[in-house]
Amino acid sequence: MATLLEKAQTLISANLHSVLDKALQANSLAVLDEYIRQAQDNLEDLEDAAATVGGQVKTLKRKTTEFEKKAEKLDSNIDMLLKRGKDDLAVAAQRKLNGVQEMSREYHEQHERQQKEYQQLLDARLKLEAKLTEIRQEREQLQGLLELAKAKEITTDTLRSLDDLAGVGDADIARIADGIRARLDKASAEGEMRASRLDEQMDRLLERDEIEVQLEARKRRLGIGRASDVPREESLDASELEG
């Protein structure tokens, strides 16, 4: 996944001004088309990876909850066994509780790691999708610019960059080139704003998950939401330790 995110970051951080200038210098849309192809392929890979990791997050969350409930029941049974003088059974139950708690901690740690990876994949997918939309829009404008330049017999040497075109004497070409630069600047600013909001949302989500875990632990300690039925004396024996 690290390689996938690195590739996505490279595409996301690409300077679209530079990409467009290369297309102008080559008097061809091939550079843009190659960027679009790579971005589309990477976007599909990100979506597939996000779906896979998202499923793992759900599985790990379910497993964590299952082992927490098992640990709760065993903890309650141990207290009951000790009160009734069944120390041998309490020893066995405590041994099993230790194993269940260890598994619960492992699943919880895996869930936290996978949750962070899942958020990183979603973040990269949204940013790359926005970048892809920008370059597709500018490709149409650039195609029109190249056709206009060819019609007005602007030589390849003149087609060096957006900056050069914005300063040429031809008003139509200068207007289109300047318009492309302005839209790219605006899109870049909007992208930075979206990235900032995404970072804030991720921080709030992770903070909320941590708070929910803390409150759930407090509820268990206070007995809130715990099953009302406790093992009856006549049914409390070794078979109950299997719970």
WOTA-V495307 format. One record per backbone hydrogen bond with DSSP energy under -1.0 kcal/mol. CO is the residue of the C=O (numbers start at 1). NH is the residue of the N-H. If there is no record, write none. Layout:
CO;NH
CO;NH
This chain:
1;5
2;6
3;7
4;8
5;9
6;10
7;11
8;12
9;13
15;19
16;20
17;21
18;22
19;23
20;24
21;25
22;26
23;28
29;33
30;34
31;35
32;36
33;37
34;38
35;39
36;40
37;41
38;42
39;43
40;44
41;45
42;46
43;47
44;48
45;49
46;50
47;51
48;52
49;53
50;54
51;55
52;56
53;57
54;58
55;59
56;60
57;61
58;62
59;63
60;64
61;65
62;66
63;67
64;68
65;69
66;70
67;71
68;72
69;73
70;74
71;75
72;76
73;77
74;78
75;79
76;80
77;81
78;82
79;83
80;84
81;86
82;85
85;87
86;90
87;91
88;92
89;93
90;94
91;95
92;96
93;97
94;98
95;99
96;100
97;101
98;102
99;103
100;104
101;105
102;106
103;107
104;108
105;109
106;110
107;111
108;112
109;113
110;114
111;115
112;116
113;117
114;118
115;119
116;120
117;121
118;122
119;123
120;124
121;125
122;126
123;127
124;128
125;129
126;130
127;131
128;132
129;133
130;134
131;135
132;136
133;137
134;138
135;139
136;140
137;141
138;142
139;143
140;144
141;145
142;146
143;147
144;148
145;149
146;150
147;151
148;152
149;154
150;153
155;159
158;160
161;165
162;166
165;168
170;174
171;175
172;176
173;177
174;178
175;179
176;180
177;181
178;182
179;183
180;184
181;185
182;186
183;187
184;188
185;189
186;190
187;191
188;192
189;193
190;194
191;195
192;196
193;197
194;198
195;199
196;200
197;201
198;202
199;203
200;204
201;205
202;206
203;207
204;208
205;209
206;210
207;211
208;212
209;213
210;214
211;215
212;216
213;217
214;218
215;219
216;220
217;221
218;222
219;224
232;235
235;237
237;240
238;241
239;242
240;243
